[in-house]
C-alpha cells in the first residue's frame, strides 16, 4: 500500500506525471535492510516512523531520477 501511495503522490503532485521515474531502482539500490527499516517505520504509524519512510522514498526517487537521466543521456549520445 505504501508503494502504491508513493506512486500516486508522484503522479498526482505533478512531480512524475508520466510515471517514468523508476523509484523501484532507488529502493533496490538502497538495499533490503534500509527498505525494511523504513517500512517498519511506516507500519508503526508514528510521526518518526512515517518521516523515516518518507525520507527513504525521497531518496529512492532521487536515485530513480538519476537512473532515468543516465538513460536519457545515453539515448542522446546514441549509446542505447
C-alpha positions as CSV (number, residue, x, y, z in Angstrom):
1,X,0.0,0.0,0.0
2,X,2.8,2.4,0.9
3,X,4.5,1.9,-2.5
4,X,1.2,2.5,-4.3
5,X,0.7,5.6,-2.3
6,X,4.2,6.7,-3.3
7,X,3.4,6.3,-7.0
8,X,0.0,8.1,-6.7
9,X,1.7,11.0,-4.9
10,X,4.4,11.3,-7.5
11,X,1.9,11.3,-10.4
12,X,-0.9,13.4,-8.7
13,X,1.5,16.1,-7.5
14,X,2.9,16.5,-11.0
15,X,6.4,15.5,-9.9
16,X,6.2,12.5,-12.2
17,X,3.0,12.9,-14.2
18,X,4.0,10.3,-16.9
19,X,5.1,7.8,-14.2
20,X,8.6,7.3,-15.7
21,X,10.7,7.7,-12.6
22,X,11.8,4.2,-11.6
23,X,11.7,4.7,-7.8
24,X,11.9,0.9,-7.5
25,X,15.5,1.2,-8.8
26,X,16.2,3.5,-5.9
27,X,14.6,1.2,-3.4
28,X,16.7,-1.6,-4.7
29,X,19.9,0.5,-4.6
30,X,19.3,1.5,-1.0
31,X,19.1,-2.2,-0.1
32,X,16.6,-4.5,1.5
33,X,17.7,-3.7,5.1
34,X,17.1,0.0,4.6
35,X,13.8,-0.7,2.9
36,X,12.6,-3.0,5.7
37,X,13.6,-0.5,8.4
38,X,11.8,2.3,6.6
39,X,8.8,0.1,6.0
40,X,8.7,-0.8,9.7
41,X,8.5,2.9,10.5
42,X,5.6,3.3,8.1
43,X,3.8,0.4,9.7
44,X,4.3,1.8,13.1
45,X,2.3,4.8,12.2
46,X,4.4,7.1,14.5
47,X,5.4,10.5,13.3
48,X,9.1,9.4,13.4
49,X,8.3,6.2,11.5
50,X,6.4,8.0,8.9
51,X,9.1,10.6,8.5
52,X,11.7,7.8,8.0
53,X,9.5,6.2,5.3
54,X,9.0,9.5,3.5
55,X,12.8,10.3,3.7
56,X,13.6,6.8,2.4
57,X,11.1,7.2,-0.5
58,X,12.5,10.6,-1.3
59,X,16.0,9.2,-1.6
60,X,14.7,6.3,-3.7
61,X,13.0,8.8,-6.1
62,X,16.3,10.8,-6.2
63,X,18.2,7.6,-7.2
64,X,15.5,6.7,-9.7
65,X,15.7,10.1,-11.3
66,X,19.5,9.7,-11.6
67,X,18.9,6.4,-13.4
68,X,16.3,8.0,-15.8
69,X,18.7,10.8,-16.5
70,X,21.5,8.4,-17.3
71,X,19.3,6.5,-19.8
72,X,18.2,9.8,-21.4
73,X,21.8,11.0,-21.8
74,X,22.8,7.6,-23.3
75,X,19.9,7.9,-25.8
76,X,21.0,11.4,-26.7
77,X,24.5,10.1,-27.4
78,X,23.2,7.2,-29.4
79,X,24.7,4.7,-27.0
80,X,21.5,2.8,-26.3
